[in-house]
Amino acid sequence: MSNYKDKLKEVQDKLNTIPGILESEFNSYGIARARSKNKYSCMCCGSKDNLHLYNNTNTFHCFGCKITGDVVSLVMNMENVKYSEAIKILANKYSIEMPNMKYTEEDKKKFKKKKKQEAVYKKNKFKIDKATESASTIERKLLLSGLD
């Protein structure tokens, strides 16, 4: 699946080269500018001027809550979406063509195998939890009956 991740990274790199994209997104989310040119109110901790915008790298950092990121992480936080969805939102908004991201047969096999492994893990974990619960119940009954 690294091919998929590589393609998303390419789109992210294109987004981060757009001049002023982060400032534009700050404005679209209503993130208030402080008195200083590149300082804003933080969307996470609410501090008035701890969120710094670095236009030369299209990144931000809050010295209050320590959140750091770029335009993609901003959209992830503000929209409460995953990385790939944030990339899609921004690519659509800034007219960047998303690459064709179809799964290969090998990717599909890996996905099915992983899903099967997860199902087995959940089933076994359920059995272990039930056994632990039963052992605790027996232990409590023994304690209540005065037998050790």
Secondary structure, DSSP 8 states (H G I E B T S, - for coil): -HHHHHHHHHHHHHHTTSTTHHHHHHHHTT--B-SSTTEE--TTT--SS-EEEETTTTEEEETTT--EEEHHHHHHHHHT--HHHHHHHHHHHTT---------HHHHHHHHHHHHHHHHHHHHHHHHHHHHHHHHHHHHHHHHHT--
